[in-house]
Amino acid sequence: MGSRRSFLRSWSSPLSLFVVVVALAASSADGFKAPRVPCYFIFGDSLYDSGNNNNLNTSVKVNYSPYGIDFPAGPTGRFSNGRTAADIIGETLGFKDFIPPFASNPDDRQILVGVNYASGSAGILVESGKQGGDNVDLNKQLRNHKVTVSRIVKKLGSKKAAFEHLGQCLYICNMGNNDYINNYILPQSTAIRSQYNPAQFAALLIARYSAQINVSPLYESLL
């Protein structure tokens, strides 16, 4: 039980998650065959999105050329000419395949390895980035992960088995850019700037983000 509680506490610390991600990304792929972690879950915005915006009602989608000109599968919805930072981290960890986007309806085998929930223009706040159309904000991404967790419980046959599996996974999240560039500093966002000065808005984001990435209630339900 001690190790389980430790796992839950580590999830609620943004700093510890950041340190783990940087340490793993900086290490070299030195010939190991099996991934260094069994599963990898990705949350974030356009820096990590691998296709979750493709079928949304939004202008913020990039499933066309010249995006993807250096990616093996061509334009997939990645906001890049090639791989994203999340892809590179996955390769460094030893994953043979790229982690599939949630919108692609990954099968039971794939979700045990990981899911990418990231969405271009998404933010910590629900309203961020919506001027371009729909996106999958962080709250929705977490709800989508809850769906995945339920499927993993069913696949593995018990909550205990799911907890043990998920406790070995790597989770990364890149979020917050759009809360500024596609919300707070927009010329038309006078209402939110009148409600929060820059320091207050930063504090709001920190408080909201800290609450969102504390997944203890979700994983404690598996105990």
GUKOL-526573 format. One record per residue (C-alpha): residue number from 1; x, y, z; residue in one letter. Coordinates in Angstrom, 2 decimals. Example, Ala and Ser with C-alpha at 12.3 -4.5 7.8 and 13.67 -1.06 7.14 Angstrom:
BEGIN
  nr    east   north      up rest
   1   12.30   -4.50    7.80    A
   2   13.67   -1.06    7.14    S
***
This chain:
BEGIN
  nr    east   north      up rest
   1    0.00    0.00    0.00    M
   2    2.89    2.34    0.70    G
   3    4.16    2.12   -2.87    S
   4    0.66    2.72   -4.19    R
   5    0.26    5.88   -2.12    R
   6    3.68    7.01   -3.28    S
   7    2.60    6.56   -6.89    F
   8   -0.51    8.67   -6.30    L
   9    1.47   11.41   -4.59    R
  10    3.99   11.53   -7.42    S
  11    1.20   12.11   -9.90    W
  12    0.07   15.22   -8.06    S
  13    3.48   16.89   -8.30    S
  14    4.04   18.78  -11.57    P
  15    7.72   19.18  -10.74    L
  16    8.33   15.47  -10.24    S
  17    6.55   14.67  -13.52    L
  18    8.64   17.27  -15.34    F
  19   11.88   15.87  -13.93    V
  20   10.96   12.32  -14.95    V
  21   10.09   13.38  -18.50    V
  22   13.25   15.44  -18.99    V
  23   15.45   12.68  -17.61    A
  24   13.94   10.07  -19.90    L
  25   13.98   12.29  -22.97    A
  26   17.62   13.17  -22.42    A
  27   18.74    9.55  -22.17    S
  28   19.86    7.81  -25.34    S
  29   18.24    4.79  -26.95    A
  30   21.18    2.51  -26.31    D
  31   20.04   -0.73  -27.89    G
  32   17.42   -1.90  -25.37    F
  33   14.65   -3.97  -26.95    K
  34   11.73   -3.60  -24.55    A
  35   10.32   -0.15  -23.71    P
  36   11.63    1.30  -20.47    R
  37    8.05    1.68  -19.31    V
  38    5.16   -0.55  -20.41    P
  39    2.77    2.27  -21.24    C
  40    2.78    5.97  -22.10    Y
  41   -0.10    8.46  -21.92    F
  42    0.06   11.90  -23.54    I
  43   -1.97   15.02  -22.71    F
  44   -1.54   18.48  -24.16    G
  45   -2.06   20.93  -27.00    D
  46   -0.76   21.29  -30.56    S
  47    2.81   20.47  -29.53    L
  48    1.69   16.89  -28.81    Y
  49   -1.49   16.47  -30.89    D
  50   -1.19   13.55  -33.31    S
  51   -4.62   13.70  -34.93    G
  52   -7.30   14.33  -32.33    N
  53   -8.45   17.52  -34.08    N
  54   -8.86   15.94  -37.51    N
  55  -12.60   15.32  -37.25    N
  56  -13.52   18.23  -35.00    L
  57  -15.47   21.28  -36.16    N
  58  -12.44   23.57  -36.08    T
  59  -10.07   25.43  -38.36    S
  60   -7.24   24.28  -36.08    V
  61   -6.37   21.07  -37.89    K
  62   -3.34   20.12  -39.97    V
  63   -4.12   16.82  -41.70    N
  64   -2.95   18.14  -45.07    Y
  65    0.31   19.03  -46.81    S
  66    2.83   20.50  -46.23    P
  67    2.36   19.24  -42.65    Y
  68    3.87   15.79  -42.25    G
  69    6.20   16.04  -45.26    I
  70    8.97   14.42  -43.21    D
  71    6.72   11.98  -41.33    F
  72    6.55    8.35  -42.55    P
  73    2.73    8.37  -42.74    A
  74    2.49   11.86  -44.22    G
  75   -0.04   14.38  -42.85    P
  76   -1.63   12.77  -39.78    T
  77   -2.76   15.81  -37.81    G
  78    0.60   16.54  -36.20    R
  79    1.39   20.26  -36.05    F
  80    4.82   19.58  -37.49    S
  81    6.67   18.58  -40.63    N
  82    7.67   15.38  -38.81    G
  83    7.59   13.94  -35.32    R
  84    6.38   15.77  -32.24    T
  85    8.31   15.99  -28.98    A
  86    5.96   13.35  -27.57    A
  87    6.85   11.04  -30.47    D
  88   10.56   11.52  -29.84    I
  89   10.16   10.76  -26.14    I
  90    8.29    7.58  -27.06    G
  91   11.06    6.49  -29.41    E
  92   13.66    7.25  -26.74    T
  93   11.73    5.06  -24.32    L
  94   11.83    2.21  -26.83    G
  95    8.26    2.09  -28.13    F
  96    8.16    0.47  -31.57    K
  97    5.00    2.27  -32.69    D
  98    3.78    5.82  -32.21    F
  99    1.17    6.18  -29.46    I
 100   -2.25    6.41  -31.19    P
 101   -4.58    9.40  -30.78    P
 102   -7.73    8.83  -28.74    F
 103   -9.84    9.91  -31.73    A
 104   -8.57    6.95  -33.76    S
 105  -10.43    4.55  -31.43    N
 106   -7.40    2.45  -30.46    P
 107   -8.13   -1.20  -29.75    D
 108   -7.72   -3.02  -26.44    D
 109   -4.16   -4.04  -27.22    R
 110   -3.17   -0.47  -28.09    Q
 111   -4.66    1.16  -24.99    I
 112   -2.53   -1.06  -22.77    L
 113    0.52    0.56  -24.40    V
 114   -0.79    4.11  -24.34    G
 115   -3.08    6.78  -25.76    V
 116   -2.50   10.34  -26.97    N
 117   -5.27   12.73  -25.86    Y
 118   -3.63   16.03  -26.91    A
 119   -5.59   18.57  -28.94    S
 120   -4.41   21.61  -30.88    G
 121   -5.55   24.95  -29.35    S
 122   -6.61   23.24  -26.09    A
 123   -5.95   24.83  -22.74    G
 124   -6.25   24.43  -19.01    I
 125   -9.40   26.56  -19.12    L
 126  -12.38   25.26  -21.08    V
 127  -12.82   28.52  -23.00    E
 128   -9.21   28.80  -24.19    S
 129   -8.58   28.40  -27.93    G
 130  -12.26   28.16  -28.84    K
 131  -12.19   31.08  -31.34    Q
 132  -11.00   28.63  -34.00    G
 133  -13.70   26.08  -33.23    G
 134  -13.87   22.97  -31.07    D
 135  -10.96   21.46  -29.18    N
 136  -10.45   18.86  -26.48    V
 137   -9.62   20.91  -23.39    D
 138   -7.72   19.34  -20.51    L
 139  -10.89   18.50  -18.59    N
 140  -12.19   16.57  -21.60    K
 141   -8.83   14.87  -22.09    Q
 142   -8.97   13.63  -18.52    L
 143  -12.51   12.37  -19.04    R
 144  -11.32   10.53  -22.13    N
 145   -8.56    8.98  -20.04    H
 146  -11.17    7.83  -17.54    K
 147  -12.89    5.99  -20.41    V
 148   -9.55    4.37  -21.27    T
 149   -9.01    3.34  -17.65    V
 150  -12.44    1.67  -17.58    S
 151  -11.54   -0.26  -20.72    R
 152   -8.22   -1.33  -19.20    I
 153  -10.02   -2.61  -16.09    V
 154  -12.30   -4.69  -18.31    K
 155   -9.41   -5.93  -20.44    K
 156   -7.21   -6.98  -17.50    L
 157  -10.10   -8.43  -15.53    G
 158   -9.81   -6.52  -12.26    S
 159   -9.29   -3.05  -10.81    K
 160   -6.21   -4.28   -8.96    K
 161   -4.55   -5.46  -12.17    A
 162   -5.40   -2.17  -13.86    A
 163   -3.95   -0.19  -10.94    F
 164   -0.71   -2.14  -11.04    E
 165   -0.41   -1.69  -14.80    H
 166   -1.20    2.04  -14.77    L
 167    1.21    2.58  -11.89    G
 168    4.09    1.66  -14.20    Q
 169    3.11    4.05  -17.00    C
 170    4.67    7.38  -17.97    L
 171    2.32   10.36  -18.21    Y
 172    3.28   13.65  -19.84    I
 173    1.30   16.86  -20.20    C
 174    2.09   20.06  -22.09    N
 175   -0.59   22.65  -21.43    M
 176   -1.00   26.38  -20.76    G
 177    0.22   28.15  -23.91    N
 178   -3.26   28.64  -25.32    N
 179   -4.58   30.02  -22.06    D
 180   -2.42   33.04  -22.84    Y
 181   -2.00   33.33  -26.62    I
 182   -5.52   32.15  -27.46    N
 183   -7.33   33.59  -24.46    N
 184   -5.87   36.09  -22.01    Y
 185   -3.83   38.29  -24.38    I
 186   -6.33   38.33  -27.25    L
 187   -7.54   41.88  -27.98    P
 188  -11.16   40.80  -27.53    Q
 189  -10.54   39.18  -24.13    S
 190  -11.24   42.35  -22.17    T
 191  -13.60   40.66  -19.72    A
 192  -11.07   38.18  -18.37    I
 193   -8.34   40.83  -18.17    R
 194  -10.65   43.08  -16.19    S
 195  -11.37   40.19  -13.83    Q
 196   -7.76   39.02  -13.38    Y
 197   -4.51   40.94  -13.52    N
 198   -1.52   38.97  -14.91    P
 199   -0.45   37.66  -11.50    A
 200   -3.99   36.63  -10.60    Q
 201   -4.48   34.89  -13.94    F
 202   -1.25   32.95  -13.49    A
 203   -2.39   31.91  -10.01    A
 204   -5.74   30.80  -11.45    L
 205   -4.03   28.61  -14.04    L
 206   -1.67   27.08  -11.49    I
 207   -4.53   26.25   -9.13    A
 208   -6.70   24.80  -11.90    R
 209   -3.85   22.80  -13.44    Y
 210   -2.72   21.44  -10.07    S
 211   -6.24   20.18   -9.40    A
 212   -6.55   18.66  -12.87    Q
 213   -3.34   16.64  -12.82    I
 214   -4.05   15.29   -9.35    N
 215   -5.53   11.99  -10.49    V
 216   -5.62   10.47   -7.02    S
 217   -9.44   10.18   -6.97    P
 218   -9.44    8.26  -10.26    L
 219   -6.73    5.81   -9.26    Y
 220   -7.84    5.47   -5.65    E
 221  -11.14    4.18   -7.04    S
 222   -9.16    1.19   -8.35    L
 223   -7.83    0.22   -4.92    L
***
